């Protein structure tokens, strides 16, 4: 039987994004932001938007595939797909689902995207305002456990306590994102640098490991990528960026109700990472640049550990700013500023940054990278991650 | 927190809605008992409420009273109020309590302690039933305090 894989079968031919805004500051409606990002990705790929025949998204995106198809005059919609789960756990899964559709022949030209105007709808950082709560929330919200920061904090407390990892390791992750944003004009935090003293002086969001700068922004914007068969990408304007692997899911009972996942102190990547490396036919030492979704810096730590980039035993020593910078670091991390400092576009901005790094057109260009990892939103479930590479990586 | 009528958090937070799947738990807390799901087929405890035993796939999950004590498995102390009722009332302390005597199920609640008191993973805690009699319908939350404490 032929090997079943996505490795090298499809490529990202176009990337697009809107201006990124602080929440509430977008002059455009959320759906208009989605349209702008899709059109930008098509223009970047040199493909007529009417030729798009599929859309994949995640996080309960409100910009429905059918409305996009109608608005853009798409000739024929052949694939529409929404990945379960809230937040950015599905960012890599959306690209993977688009890739699967293209490789299987269900569609030829699929957009994976995220549009999000938190200022126009509910903000993720606010708790439920309902009089009563049901389901899992009934066992958490009455105790004041209601926001994403609060839902994930006890995973971080346990893991860092068990392994003796200090808050300074998380600070380095935050500093890396802000450092890279200062030379990225797209970044919302461009011109707003962060240093150790500012980080340390910031207010607590949740003790013991979440100060203000450990937490992502809330933003308005949209981002999109265009996925096509690998063969076609060779005839398009940009150097092809190939998908080497995509994996999604969660480990045994990772979504067990009311904080009862057996392996609780986890980003939920343990099985996903195993499947990712198997498809990519490589391991963490083969990766030149890492984009790791920061909902909270503690989640980045767990993602890096579970993908094998960092050992818990040496996390305190390894996670220092110099190791994470684009130009001299041993593991360049979040080179556009990530969710913390470029834009919280639920990680789609990280896929775009991965493509730019592999094209050689990034603001903070790592020298000649061939492989970039994108680790999607951690600690939710299902989670997802992605490996992209140049032709040389095939 | 030594006032036995004091509540962990101020009034105005959302109340737990009682649903068919979870009703025996909330009936238990009203009676000052910790009652959780226990599979009548394989005998194992399961939490939170679900329609099926994830181990043996029996649908006839029963309910059993368990000793209202455990150990702190993890904790957090929110400072940023994400609900209007919490403004001016932070920080407060949330614990995840493991019940080793009930197949290691875990429960979320507030630890009744001061805002700067240290919290230790592994510390023994006991349940404190916190009635909200004025609510419609009334309900009782389960909070925790250090075992043997004041």
Interface residues (C-beta under 8 A of the other chain):
Chain A: X125 X126 X127 X128 X129 X130 X131 X132 X133 X134 X135 X136 X137 X138 X139 X140 X141 X142 X143 X144 X145 X146 X147 X149 X150 X153 X154 X155 X157 X158 X161 X203 X204 X205 X206 X207 X208 X253 X256 X257 X258 X259 X260 X264 X265
Chain B: X8 X9 X13 X14 X15 X16 X17 X19 X22 X47 X48 X49 X50 X54 X73 X74 X75 X76 X77 X78 X79 X80 X82 X83 X84 X86 X91 X92 X94 X96 X105 X106 X107 X108 X109 X110 X121 X141 X143
